[in-house]
Amino acid sequence: MKNYLKLPVMLLVLFSACKDAKKRKDKAEGVAVVKLKTHDQQLLALKDTAQAKLHIFLDSLKPHALDSNYRFLVKSDFEEGSSHEHMWSVVYKYAGGKFTGIFADSAVYLKNIKMGDHVLINQKDVEDWAIYDYKRNTDMGNFSDKYLRSKQGK
């Protein structure tokens, strides 16, 4: 019976992620892509913060992974040739040091990935994470957001 419930919940997560990503894309049409140096020290420090606090994310993901009141996202580097984009995926499972999820962002330069694609992300590759709790209207993580917003248009 439990397996019968997983598919509808996973479809709900996918639909919700894609719908939110489309809204973000529609709103962000005029927003410039933030380009940073490969070894931006501030961004690397924020990744270290995200990695150091990843246990908080994992502790919440375990009991709530398929709960529609929560959304769990991780940011990681996607690459194609020499191009890199750091983007978000909704994750719903963690096992063997890997997150299983659905790509929920809009690639600008990369053509090998599109919204809704299945992804596996190594724990060590997580650059940021976010938890949205819709029941309590709270969020956690998303350490790089403020910094990246300060760099837009520069």
C-alpha positions in Angstrom: 0.0 0.0 0.0 2.8 2.4 0.9 4.3 2.0 -2.7 0.9 3.0 -4.2 1.2 6.3 -2.3 4.7 7.1 -3.4 3.9 7.6 -7.1 1.1 10.2 -6.7 3.3 12.1 -4.1 6.3 12.1 -6.5 4.1 13.3 -9.4 2.8 16.1 -7.1 6.4 17.1 -6.2 7.4 17.1 -9.9 4.3 19.1 -11.0 4.8 21.5 -8.2 8.5 22.0 -8.9 8.0 22.5 -12.6 5.1 24.9 -12.0 7.2 27.0 -9.6 10.2 26.9 -11.9 8.1 28.1 -14.8 6.8 31.0 -12.7 10.3 31.9 -11.7 11.4 31.8 -15.3 8.5 33.9 -16.4 9.3 36.5 -13.7 13.0 36.4 -14.4 13.0 37.0 -18.2 14.7 40.3 -17.7 17.1 39.2 -14.9 20.7 38.9 -15.9 22.6 35.7 -15.2 25.0 36.1 -12.3 28.5 35.3 -13.6 31.2 34.8 -11.0 34.9 33.8 -11.1 35.4 30.1 -10.9 37.0 30.4 -7.4 34.8 33.1 -5.9 35.9 33.0 -2.3 32.5 34.2 -0.8 30.6 31.6 -2.8 33.0 28.9 -1.8 32.6 29.9 1.9 28.8 29.7 1.5 29.2 26.2 0.0 31.2 25.2 3.0 28.4 26.5 5.2 25.8 24.5 3.3 28.0 21.4 3.6 28.6 21.9 7.3 24.9 22.2 7.9 23.8 19.5 5.5 22.9 17.3 8.5 20.0 19.6 9.2 18.7 19.1 5.7 19.2 15.3 5.9 17.5 15.1 9.3 14.4 16.8 7.9 14.4 15.0 4.5 14.3 11.5 6.2 10.8 11.9 7.8 9.3 14.4 5.3 10.7 13.5 1.9 7.4 12.7 0.3 5.3 15.1 2.5 3.6 17.7 0.2 3.9 20.2 3.0 7.7 20.4 2.4 9.9 21.0 -0.5 13.6 20.0 -0.4 16.0 21.5 -2.9 19.7 21.2 -3.5 21.9 23.4 -5.8 24.7 21.8 -7.7 27.0 22.3 -10.6 25.8 21.0 -14.0 28.3 21.0 -16.8 28.4 20.4 -20.6 31.8 20.6 -22.1 33.5 23.7 -20.6 30.2 25.3 -19.6 28.9 25.2 -16.1 25.6 26.3 -14.5 24.8 26.1 -10.8 21.1 25.2 -10.5 18.4 23.7 -8.3 16.8 20.3 -8.1 13.9 19.1 -6.0 15.1 16.0 -4.1 13.0 13.3 -2.5 15.4 10.5 -1.6 18.9 10.2 -0.1 20.8 6.9 -0.1 24.4 5.9 -0.5 25.7 9.4 -0.5 23.4 10.5 -3.3 20.3 12.6 -3.6 17.6 11.5 -6.1 15.5 14.2 -7.5 14.1 16.2 -10.4 15.8 19.1 -12.1 13.7 22.2 -11.3 15.6 25.0 -12.8 16.0 26.6 -16.3 19.4 26.2 -17.9 20.5 29.2 -19.9 23.6 27.8 -21.6 23.4 24.0 -21.2 21.3 22.0 -23.6 21.8 18.6 -22.1 19.4 19.1 -19.2 15.8 20.4 -19.0 13.2 21.0 -16.3 11.7 17.7 -15.1 14.8 15.5 -15.9 15.7 12.9 -13.3 18.9 13.7 -11.5 21.4 12.0 -9.1 23.5 14.4 -7.1 26.4 13.4 -4.9 26.3 14.7 -1.4 29.8 16.2 -1.8 28.6 18.2 -4.9 25.8 20.0 -2.9 26.6 23.7 -3.1 23.5 25.0 -1.3 20.2 23.6 0.0 16.8 24.8 0.9 13.8 23.5 2.8 10.4 25.1 2.4 7.8 24.2 5.0 4.5 25.3 3.6 2.5 24.2 6.7 4.4 26.7 8.9 5.3 29.1 6.0 9.0 28.9 6.9 12.2 28.2 5.0 15.8 27.2 5.9 19.1 27.1 4.1 19.5 28.9 0.7 22.7 30.4 2.0 23.9 31.8 -1.3 20.7 33.7 -2.2 21.5 37.1 -0.6 25.1 37.1 -2.0 24.0 36.2 -5.5 21.3 38.9 -5.5 23.9 41.4 -4.5 25.9 40.4 -7.6 23.1 40.7 -10.1 23.8 43.3 -12.8 27.5 43.6 -11.9 
